[in-house]
């Protein structure tokens, strides 16, 4: 290179200033969950798999991979081998005594599906129309159609929103973080804490009600 050669000076890229990213996980309110379950009730299978996914905070793959042997109606327990490094849990299959019993009682809903389920030798709890277990895509399509029919906004119509919804709604109902952590099978409490920010709107509404009572 000669002294007269042009030198291209490439400026050092400026470091972007990091800003705190707002937690944008979508979740369904308890009212939306009940609306989804009302629509899902048209199919015993769809009702059971959506209810279990919500009440136990299951991923789509955990629902699709579920086997009959994981359900113990006699002792009212469900064995959940979690994916993605979460902890395996054995949880109660819960009854429900409230007004929404036909929608929210796991014993009632599971018995209805098992009475209709046709044995195909696959041992999957939830079967596809052609037999064998459901795929994640089939579950996604099924849940999305049901949620849209229930009037849920499209951005919430994904099966993983059920797990987010369970955690968010329990925390909003003042269930302790350690209890929510155990229910979802989280190894670390930091995985559970992320759901707190999602409840800001609910917290604001609670504060508004408290203000109305105090003043």
Secondary structure, DSSP 8 states (H G I E B T S, - for coil): --TTS------------------------HHHHHHHHHHHTTSHHHHHHHHHHHHTT--HHHHHT-BGGGEETTTTEEEE--STT---EEEE-----STTHHHH-HHHHHHHHHHH----SS-BSSB-TTSSB--HHHHHHHHHHHHHHTT--GGG-STHHHHHHHHHHHHHTT--HHHHHHHHT-SSHHHHHTTTGGGHHHHHHHHHHHHHHH-
